[in-house]
Amino acid sequence: MRRLMFIGPVALLLLALGSPVAAAGTAQVRVLHASPDAPAVDVYLDGAKVGAPLASLAFGDLSGYVPVPAGTHAVKVCTAADASVCPIDVPSISFAAGKKYTIAATNALESIEAKVLDDVTSVDTARARVRVVHFSADTPAVDVLTQDSSGKVVENLAYPNATDYLSLAPGSYDLKVCAAADNAVCPLDPGALQLQADHAYTVFAIGSLAGRTLTAVVGADAAGLPVTATIGMGGDAGRGLAPSTLLAVLAAGALAFAGTVRLVRDRARR
């Protein structure tokens, strides 16, 4: 299981992506706004406001990568409405040349925390690389299974962990998300996930189960054309399963995260 680097309280997030190759002496950084009740935010680097795509990020937004000089920097995340309110103020964080990072704000606003992920910088021309990140603080651990339950793609993934990148043959994957505590409990049955060779992806599960803001965000981490998708509880993820049922399963400690995830460019959130 890939370990996360914690950098204290925060308030940011976003969805969009790109994967430009880092120039010598620079790192590539993107920001994910995964705090369901936090306001829109701006990002400041060494006291200077960073413009698009790191401006006015709202819940569910994943920015594109931006180049940042390698080295140690001060990072602040402030509300877009009032630059004096900065729930994230990190005086020192280091970025290595040639590396790519995702900075995510997770959890509810009162418990908001920032996490940093190391993103992949290389791809396999014959395979797809995929990882899953559990950033829904009030959702129990989950397994991701094949449709016939004959195999597990991801096992016992709990907040706030991330899997390593999985190497998969390109193609269509029809998976379901089940409670790690009881694989017979599979309230979410997403559509097929289309994976391309020479691409790397991250599937982020964000939001709040109790607050009905569970959202799956898919980011293209490396190579290929940018691919983005955001599917929330109001879409396929909640179809056929009443809110009371979701909460009841949570109370029993057996519910899955995410939602339907399809790599469909610019699909509208329902």
Order of alpha helices (4+ residues) and beta strands (2+ residues): beta-beta-beta-beta-beta-beta-beta-beta-beta-beta-beta-beta-beta-beta-beta-beta-beta-beta-beta-alpha
